[in-house]
Amino acid sequence: MGLALGAATLEVATMLPYLAAIGIVTTAGLGTAATTATMAGYCLVMIVPALVLLAARLVARGAVEPLLGKINDWMTRNAASTTGWIVGIVGFLVARDAAWRLGLLEQLLNR
């Protein structure tokens, strides 16, 4: 359950740039064809790294299977603390980015 909550949290955090891109493209005044092509290109750029990693894993299955098994065992034993760390790190990064965009960090640094 903890791993599922961590995955959901990461999914929400990684979905925000996609939603921002949709907002930017739709307000850019492009036509339907250009908007569709731009979003298709954006999705392709976001999907290609995962496909490359999948292909590499399938090609090197024998070499990486033992390592992935060890990582899986470790994450299974430490899921609660791992999920906490993931949520904490993502939360810090989101808060830091928000503070930077609002100019709060610049105000602190200029004092």
HURASUL-V439334 format. One record per pair of residues at least 4 apart in sequence whose ideal C-beta (glycine too) atoms are under 7 Angstrom apart, sorted by sequence separation. I is the first residue (numbers start at 1). J is the second residue. D is the distance in Angstrom with one decimal. If there is no record, write none. Layout:
I;J;D
I;J;D
This chain:
1;5;6.4
2;6;6.3
3;7;6.3
4;8;6.4
5;9;6.3
6;10;6.4
7;11;6.2
8;12;6.6
9;13;6.5
10;14;6.0
11;15;6.1
15;19;6.1
16;20;6.3
17;21;6.3
18;22;6.6
19;23;6.5
20;24;6.3
21;25;6.2
22;26;6.1
23;27;6.3
24;28;6.3
30;34;3.9
31;35;6.8
32;36;6.2
33;37;6.2
34;38;6.1
35;39;6.3
36;40;6.1
37;41;6.3
38;42;6.4
39;43;6.3
40;44;6.3
41;45;6.4
42;46;6.5
43;47;6.0
44;48;6.1
47;51;6.0
48;52;6.2
49;53;6.4
50;54;6.3
51;55;6.3
52;56;6.3
53;57;6.3
54;58;6.4
55;59;6.3
56;60;6.0
57;61;6.5
60;64;5.3
61;65;5.7
64;68;5.6
65;69;6.3
66;70;6.6
67;71;6.4
68;72;6.2
69;73;6.4
70;74;6.4
71;75;6.2
72;76;6.2
73;77;6.5
74;78;6.1
75;79;5.9
78;82;5.1
79;83;6.0
80;84;6.5
81;85;6.4
82;86;6.3
83;87;6.2
84;88;6.0
85;89;6.1
86;90;6.2
87;91;6.0
88;92;6.3
89;93;6.4
90;94;6.3
91;95;6.1
92;96;6.0
93;97;6.3
94;98;6.3
95;99;6.2
96;100;6.3
97;101;6.3
98;102;6.2
103;107;6.2
104;108;6.7
105;109;6.2
106;110;6.0
107;111;7.0
25;30;6.6
30;35;4.8
99;104;4.2
100;105;5.1
99;105;5.2
57;64;6.1
75;82;5.8
30;38;6.7
26;35;6.7
25;35;5.5
25;38;5.2
25;39;6.1
22;39;6.9
21;42;5.4
3;79;5.1
10;86;6.7
2;79;4.7
6;83;3.9
13;90;5.1
2;80;5.1
5;83;6.3
9;87;5.4
3;83;6.4
6;86;5.0
10;90;6.5
2;83;4.3
6;87;6.4
9;90;6.4
13;94;6.4
